Amino acid sequence: MIGVLFDGFAYGMLLFLLSVGLSVTLGMMNFVNLAHCAFAMLGGYITVTLMNDWHWPFLGTLPPAFLVTALVSVVFERVLYRRLYRASDLDQVLLTIGLAFVSVASRLISMARFSSR
């Protein structure tokens, strides 16, 4: 029981650090981003996929997950985010919440793919 409580507390702190750290960073940049955890989810998805499908060790999956997530985030910044730096808060929210919805939908599609195996 104590192990479950400790794991829950540790997971909650991880989520807190992800959300607050990125929110504060992007808040200082004066950009409203509601999709910042989608990038963390992408890194986690790459890590789990490499571990389960390709049988890589955990520490070996971290560099590719980081690099792919960084590459995707640079592409998103150049193509999507850069256009909205001077836009209104509503425009920024609409784009980033749309990206969050797309990331959730892609996760559901990948879950359906795994459940059909």
Secondary structure as UniProt FT lines:
FT   HELIX           2..28
FT   TURN            29..30
FT   HELIX           36..53
FT   HELIX           58..79
FT   HELIX           81..84
FT   TURN            85..86
FT   HELIX           89..115
//
